Amino acid sequence: MPEPDRIIRLRTVLTRTGLSRSTMYRKIAEGTFPAQLKISVNGAGWRESDINRWVADPHSWHAREARKDCD
């Protein structure tokens, strides 16, 4: 059985990607970076696997492809 995907928070995402907060949110709006998941009323996080996939190949990551992988 595969290990469940961890949810990581903003600070970790910024550290792993080397992006600034504003650049990351711009890329989310463009569909070239994984979108965050709402994890509580005031909290959000990212799937660690999505961030790892983006770090491995940021130029070929697209939101539509990531959704296909989850189905």
C-alpha positions in Angstrom: 0.0 0.0 0.0 1.5 3.4 -1.0 2.3 5.8 1.7 -0.3 8.7 2.0 0.7 12.0 0.5 1.8 14.5 3.1 0.5 18.1 3.1 3.2 20.7 3.4 2.7 24.4 4.4 3.7 27.6 2.7 7.1 28.1 4.3 8.2 24.6 3.3 7.0 25.1 -0.3 8.8 28.4 -0.6 12.0 26.8 0.7 11.9 23.8 -1.6 11.0 25.7 -4.7 13.1 28.8 -4.2 10.2 31.0 -5.3 9.0 34.1 -3.7 5.5 34.1 -2.4 4.2 36.5 -5.1 5.8 34.5 -7.9 4.3 31.3 -6.5 0.8 32.7 -6.4 1.2 34.2 -9.9 2.2 30.8 -11.2 -0.8 29.2 -9.5 -3.0 31.7 -11.3 -1.3 30.9 -14.6 -1.8 27.2 -14.0 2.0 26.5 -14.0 2.3 25.6 -10.3 0.3 23.3 -8.0 -2.7 25.0 -6.3 -3.0 24.9 -2.6 -5.6 22.8 -0.7 -7.8 24.2 2.0 -7.0 22.3 5.2 -8.8 24.3 7.8 -10.8 27.5 8.1 -7.7 29.7 7.9 -5.1 27.2 6.7 -3.9 25.9 3.4 -1.2 23.4 2.2 0.1 21.6 -0.8 0.5 18.0 -1.7 4.1 17.1 -1.2 4.0 14.9 -4.4 2.8 17.8 -6.5 5.6 20.0 -5.2 8.2 17.3 -5.7 6.9 16.8 -9.3 7.1 20.6 -10.0 10.7 20.8 -8.5 11.8 17.9 -10.7 10.6 19.5 -13.9 9.0 23.0 -13.4 8.8 23.8 -17.1 6.6 20.9 -18.0 4.2 21.0 -15.0 0.7 22.0 -15.9 -2.4 22.0 -13.7 -4.5 19.9 -16.1 -1.8 17.1 -16.1 -1.7 17.0 -12.3 -5.5 16.6 -12.1 -5.3 13.6 -14.5 -2.7 11.9 -12.2 -5.1 12.2 -9.3 -8.0 10.5 -11.0 
